[in-house]
Amino acid sequence: MAESLVNHDLVGKYEAFSAGTEPSSVNPLAVAVMRELGIDIARYRSKSLDEFVDEKFDFVITLCDHAAETCPVFFGGTKRLHMGFEDPAAAGGSEAERLFTFRKVRDQIREKVVEFLSKQIG
């Protein structure tokens, strides 16, 4: 969700890439809540950190505690920071309750990550 929010809200200013320590499929509830914003992530795929080890980034932002602990070192002036969010995929309850959690996390990511990056644009 973070990748698509940054690429949607900050198009032409930043390009985000998302990867995980344990890549899996894109959660259908993430697809649903992003579609509510008019952002289609149905064709996105979960990527491994290994795909980006030799890349240079302005920022590496980890979104979950496990990623913060296991994220590899990126060189070349990369600023690294952690913004912890609840893992919506781990939410229990009914589909409505899980959708609520995905929406809440989506909105928190948009507020914190996109706002942070917006302030970096000089």
Backbone torsions as a table, in degrees:
resi	resn	phi	psi	omega
1	MET	NA	-38.2	-178.1
2	ALA	-62.8	-45.0	179.8
3	GLU	-56.5	-47.9	-176.6
4	SER	-70.3	-35.3	178.6
5	LEU	-65.6	-45.9	178.7
6	VAL	-63.4	-47.0	-178.1
7	ASN	-66.7	-26.3	177.0
8	HIS	-81.9	-51.0	-173.5
9	ASP	-77.8	-27.2	-176.2
10	LEU	-119.7	31.9	-179.2
11	VAL	-54.0	133.7	-180.0
12	GLY	83.7	-9.9	179.9
13	LYS	-109.4	-41.8	176.6
14	TYR	-138.2	154.6	169.7
15	GLU	-125.2	120.9	-177.4
16	ALA	-99.1	148.0	174.7
17	PHE	-130.8	136.5	-177.7
18	SER	-115.5	138.9	176.8
19	ALA	-148.2	158.8	-178.8
20	GLY	-128.0	160.2	177.2
21	THR	-74.2	-24.8	177.3
22	GLU	-137.6	77.5	-175.4
23	PRO	-60.2	144.3	177.6
24	SER	-143.8	-161.3	178.1
25	SER	-80.1	159.8	176.2
26	VAL	-74.9	127.7	-175.5
27	ASN	-66.2	129.8	179.4
28	PRO	-58.3	-28.6	177.4
29	LEU	-72.0	-32.3	173.8
30	ALA	-64.6	-42.9	177.1
31	VAL	-58.6	-44.4	-177.8
32	ALA	-64.2	-45.9	-176.2
33	VAL	-74.6	-26.8	175.3
34	MET	-73.9	-36.4	177.4
35	ARG	-60.6	-32.3	176.9
36	GLU	-59.1	-26.3	178.2
37	LEU	-94.6	3.5	-177.6
38	GLY	80.2	19.8	-179.8
39	ILE	-112.4	119.4	-176.6
40	ASP	-97.5	113.3	177.4
41	ILE	-113.6	16.4	-176.3
42	ALA	-59.1	-28.9	-178.4
43	ARG	-98.5	2.5	176.2
44	TYR	-65.8	158.1	175.2
45	ARG	-132.8	152.6	177.2
46	SER	-78.2	129.5	-176.8
47	LYS	-115.4	152.5	177.6
48	SER	-87.1	150.5	174.8
49	LEU	-58.7	-29.7	-179.2
50	ASP	-57.5	-27.5	-180.0
51	GLU	-67.7	-17.0	-172.8
52	PHE	-120.3	6.5	-173.9
53	VAL	-57.0	-37.6	-177.5
54	ASP	-93.0	6.2	-179.9
55	GLU	-84.9	158.3	175.0
56	LYS	-111.9	133.6	-178.8
57	PHE	-130.8	151.8	172.8
58	ASP	-70.3	-42.7	-178.7
59	PHE	-136.8	144.2	165.9
60	VAL	-118.8	114.5	-177.7
61	ILE	-112.6	116.5	176.8
62	THR	-91.6	142.9	-174.0
63	LEU	-111.8	-12.8	177.2
64	CYS	-132.0	154.5	-175.2
65	ASP	-60.3	-39.7	179.9
66	HIS	-61.5	-41.8	178.9
67	ALA	-65.5	-38.0	179.3
68	ALA	-61.7	-35.0	-178.0
69	GLU	-80.1	-29.7	-172.2
70	THR	-112.5	0.3	-178.0
71	CYS	-64.8	133.9	178.7
72	PRO	-70.5	166.0	178.2
73	VAL	-80.6	131.2	174.1
74	PHE	-107.9	129.2	-177.8
75	PHE	-97.5	177.6	174.6
76	GLY	89.1	37.7	175.8
77	GLY	82.0	12.1	-179.5
78	THR	-68.0	129.0	173.6
79	LYS	-93.5	131.5	-177.2
80	ARG	-115.0	133.2	175.8
81	LEU	-146.1	157.6	-177.4
82	HIS	-115.9	130.9	173.2
83	MET	-126.7	103.0	-174.0
84	GLY	-80.0	131.6	176.7
85	PHE	-131.1	151.2	172.9
86	GLU	-60.2	143.2	175.5
87	ASP	-82.2	106.7	-176.4
88	PRO	-65.4	-26.2	179.5
89	ALA	-67.1	-20.5	-179.8
90	ALA	-88.7	-3.6	-178.0
91	ALA	-67.4	141.3	176.7
92	GLY	-103.3	-173.3	176.7
93	GLY	100.5	-168.2	-179.8
94	SER	-71.1	169.0	177.3
95	GLU	-60.1	-39.2	178.4
96	ALA	-61.8	-40.5	179.0
97	GLU	-68.4	-39.7	178.0
98	ARG	-67.5	-40.4	176.1
99	LEU	-60.0	-41.3	177.8
100	PHE	-57.5	-44.9	-179.8
101	THR	-64.6	-43.3	177.4
102	PHE	-61.2	-41.8	178.6
103	ARG	-63.7	-43.3	-179.0
104	LYS	-61.5	-47.1	-179.3
105	VAL	-67.1	-41.7	176.8
106	ARG	-54.5	-47.6	-177.5
107	ASP	-68.8	-35.5	176.9
108	GLN	-66.6	-40.9	177.4
109	ILE	-62.1	-45.6	-179.4
110	ARG	-60.7	-43.9	-178.3
111	GLU	-65.0	-48.5	-173.4
112	LYS	-82.6	-52.1	-173.8
113	VAL	-72.0	-51.2	-178.4
114	VAL	-64.1	-40.4	178.3
115	GLU	-63.2	-44.0	178.0
116	PHE	-58.3	-50.4	-178.6
117	LEU	-65.0	-36.2	177.6
118	SER	-59.7	-37.4	-179.7
119	LYS	-72.4	-19.0	-179.0
120	GLN	-81.1	-18.1	-178.5
121	ILE	-75.2	119.9	-175.3
122	GLY	-93.4	NA	NA
